[in-house]
Amino acid sequence: MNPARFYFANLGADIVRCVAALDHGDEGRYRDSLARARRTLGFLRASNRPEAYEEGLLLLRGLEYARQDNTLDMFLDHTNKLITVFVR
């Protein structure tokens, strides 16, 4: 597996953990998972795959929008589909 795919899959897992923390009302765990996602995004940026990095940025923005709009279930469904496509 190339580094960009590896980091993108990890970013997806970080985002899924963010959603799970929010579903359980655990703000501390959410902040920890979000910090991990941002670190993973940094590794993704360094992998020299700008398209994967841009998708990662969009995922983090989407997470925030879904949180504000209370559409985390829909966001999680779309995230899982996107991650599956990128890691194959």
Backbone bond lengths (Angstrom), bond angles and torsions (degrees), N, CA, C in turn:
res aa  C-N    CA-C-N  psi(-1)  N-CA   C-N-CA  omega(-1)  CA-C   N-CA-C  phi
1 M - - - 1.456 - - 1.525 107.56 -
2 N 1.326 116.01 134.10 1.465 118.04 179.14 1.531 110.62 -76.50
3 P 1.331 117.03 158.56 1.470 120.32 -175.16 1.534 113.95 -57.14
4 A 1.334 117.91 -39.37 1.466 119.88 -178.40 1.529 110.54 -63.11
5 R 1.305 117.17 -42.59 1.468 119.74 178.52 1.521 111.00 -64.34
6 F 1.312 115.58 -42.49 1.454 120.34 178.76 1.531 110.79 -59.13
7 Y 1.322 116.87 -49.81 1.464 120.35 -178.42 1.528 111.88 -68.50
8 F 1.327 116.93 -34.89 1.460 119.03 178.53 1.526 110.32 -66.52
9 A 1.313 116.79 -40.98 1.472 120.09 176.70 1.530 110.23 -62.95
10 N 1.328 116.70 -41.59 1.463 119.74 177.80 1.522 111.50 -65.09
11 L 1.331 116.69 -38.88 1.457 120.23 176.85 1.524 110.05 -60.80
12 G 1.323 116.00 -42.73 1.462 119.44 177.04 1.522 112.01 -59.25
13 A 1.325 116.34 -42.40 1.463 120.11 178.51 1.531 110.84 -65.03
14 D 1.331 116.55 -39.23 1.467 120.14 177.03 1.529 110.78 -60.97
15 I 1.311 116.28 -42.19 1.469 120.58 -178.75 1.527 110.51 -68.96
16 V 1.312 117.14 -39.00 1.469 120.11 176.60 1.522 109.68 -61.93
17 R 1.336 117.40 -39.35 1.467 120.13 176.41 1.523 111.53 -64.67
18 C 1.336 116.80 -35.54 1.471 120.10 176.23 1.521 110.47 -60.67
19 V 1.316 115.96 -47.01 1.467 120.24 -179.47 1.524 110.55 -63.86
20 A 1.322 117.15 -41.89 1.467 120.19 179.14 1.529 110.74 -61.87
21 A 1.319 116.35 -41.44 1.472 119.74 178.81 1.525 110.59 -62.98
22 L 1.317 116.67 -42.39 1.467 120.08 178.77 1.525 110.87 -64.96
23 D 1.322 116.76 -39.78 1.466 120.41 178.02 1.524 111.94 -60.90
24 H 1.327 116.34 -31.39 1.463 120.98 179.92 1.526 112.58 -94.02
25 G 1.325 116.42 3.10 1.462 119.80 178.48 1.517 113.80 69.21
26 D 1.316 117.08 24.63 1.466 121.99 -177.09 1.529 109.79 -100.56
27 E 1.319 116.19 87.49 1.464 122.29 -176.35 1.529 111.63 -62.72
28 G 1.314 117.99 -37.32 1.463 121.02 179.43 1.514 111.90 -63.93
29 R 1.319 115.59 -46.22 1.468 119.97 177.83 1.528 110.80 -64.72
30 Y 1.330 116.57 -35.92 1.469 120.44 176.66 1.530 109.99 -61.52
31 R 1.321 117.06 -48.13 1.473 120.25 -179.42 1.528 111.21 -62.00
32 D 1.325 117.16 -40.40 1.466 120.73 177.55 1.531 111.27 -63.18
33 S 1.315 115.92 -44.36 1.464 120.16 179.77 1.522 111.13 -66.83
34 L 1.326 116.76 -37.67 1.459 120.33 178.19 1.529 110.92 -66.10
35 A 1.319 116.89 -40.13 1.472 120.49 176.95 1.526 109.98 -62.77
36 R 1.325 117.11 -41.24 1.464 121.10 177.64 1.529 110.12 -63.65
37 A 1.332 116.85 -40.84 1.467 120.62 178.70 1.533 110.72 -62.56
38 R 1.300 116.98 -39.87 1.469 119.94 178.93 1.532 111.25 -67.22
39 R 1.328 117.24 -37.81 1.471 119.96 175.89 1.535 110.05 -64.80
40 T 1.318 115.79 -43.44 1.461 120.09 178.88 1.523 110.28 -62.08
41 L 1.319 116.96 -39.07 1.461 120.54 177.16 1.533 110.59 -60.64
42 G 1.323 116.94 -37.20 1.463 120.54 176.47 1.521 111.51 -62.34
43 F 1.325 117.38 -41.44 1.468 120.46 176.44 1.526 110.49 -64.85
44 L 1.325 115.70 -38.75 1.457 120.16 178.81 1.522 110.54 -63.57
45 R 1.308 117.19 -40.26 1.459 121.02 178.10 1.527 111.05 -61.62
46 A 1.321 116.37 -40.00 1.464 121.38 -179.04 1.528 112.62 -72.58
47 S 1.322 117.77 -10.49 1.470 120.85 -178.83 1.528 112.70 -79.58
48 N 1.325 116.83 0.35 1.472 122.58 177.65 1.522 113.74 60.60
49 R 1.312 115.31 36.95 1.468 121.44 173.19 1.521 106.87 -124.32
50 P 1.331 116.89 82.57 1.466 120.29 -173.78 1.524 113.99 -58.14
51 E 1.313 117.64 -31.48 1.466 119.51 179.86 1.524 111.07 -67.16
52 A 1.322 116.66 -38.08 1.466 120.16 178.03 1.531 109.88 -69.70
53 Y 1.317 116.31 -39.36 1.459 120.20 177.67 1.529 110.63 -62.32
54 E 1.332 116.97 -44.51 1.474 120.55 178.55 1.522 111.18 -61.35
55 E 1.320 117.09 -41.52 1.473 119.84 177.17 1.522 110.47 -62.64
56 G 1.320 116.15 -38.32 1.460 119.98 177.70 1.520 112.29 -63.26
57 L 1.342 115.52 -42.98 1.462 119.50 175.90 1.525 111.05 -59.16
58 L 1.321 115.69 -43.55 1.464 119.90 179.69 1.529 111.37 -63.89
59 L 1.325 116.48 -36.54 1.464 119.09 177.45 1.525 111.34 -62.78
60 L 1.309 116.58 -43.85 1.468 119.01 179.50 1.527 111.24 -65.97
61 R 1.319 116.83 -39.38 1.476 119.31 176.16 1.520 110.37 -65.11
62 G 1.323 116.22 -42.07 1.460 120.72 178.77 1.511 112.33 -60.97
63 L 1.324 115.81 -37.73 1.466 119.86 177.16 1.520 110.42 -59.88
64 E 1.308 116.58 -45.88 1.466 120.10 -179.29 1.532 111.20 -64.79
65 Y 1.334 116.39 -43.25 1.471 119.17 178.36 1.521 111.25 -63.49
66 A 1.333 116.59 -42.66 1.471 120.16 179.92 1.524 110.51 -64.18
67 R 1.319 115.83 -36.19 1.470 119.24 177.74 1.527 110.02 -64.71
68 Q 1.318 117.00 -44.71 1.461 121.12 -179.15 1.523 111.82 -66.50
69 D 1.339 116.39 -37.63 1.468 121.26 -176.17 1.526 113.40 -89.93
70 N 1.336 115.95 -1.37 1.460 120.94 -177.76 1.531 111.98 58.30
71 T 1.329 115.31 44.57 1.464 121.81 178.96 1.528 110.58 -122.88
72 L 1.322 117.09 36.63 1.463 121.12 -176.15 1.525 112.62 -63.58
73 D 1.337 118.58 -34.87 1.464 120.32 179.55 1.524 111.04 -62.10
74 M 1.322 116.50 -45.31 1.460 121.02 179.15 1.532 110.07 -65.76
75 F 1.333 116.17 -42.67 1.458 120.76 178.86 1.536 110.32 -60.37
76 L 1.324 117.26 -44.06 1.454 121.06 -179.66 1.524 111.36 -62.09
77 D 1.310 117.24 -40.71 1.461 121.22 177.85 1.530 110.64 -61.16
78 H 1.319 117.33 -47.43 1.471 121.30 179.39 1.522 111.20 -66.27
79 T 1.313 117.38 -37.81 1.465 121.35 179.12 1.519 110.65 -63.28
80 N 1.309 117.02 -45.61 1.464 120.31 179.10 1.522 111.35 -60.07
81 K 1.317 117.63 -40.41 1.469 120.98 178.15 1.526 111.21 -65.83
82 L 1.326 116.86 -41.99 1.457 120.52 -179.73 1.525 111.40 -65.78
83 I 1.296 117.11 -45.28 1.459 121.04 -178.90 1.532 109.87 -61.42
84 T 1.303 117.26 -41.26 1.454 121.41 179.91 1.530 111.22 -59.35
85 V 1.317 117.28 -41.97 1.468 121.81 179.71 1.524 111.26 -64.62
86 F 1.316 117.23 -41.43 1.467 120.47 -175.33 1.518 113.21 -75.74
87 V 1.309 119.29 -27.05 1.456 120.08 -174.48 1.521 113.18 -94.94
88 R 1.280 118.84 -0.18 1.480 120.68 178.06 1.488 111.06 -77.60
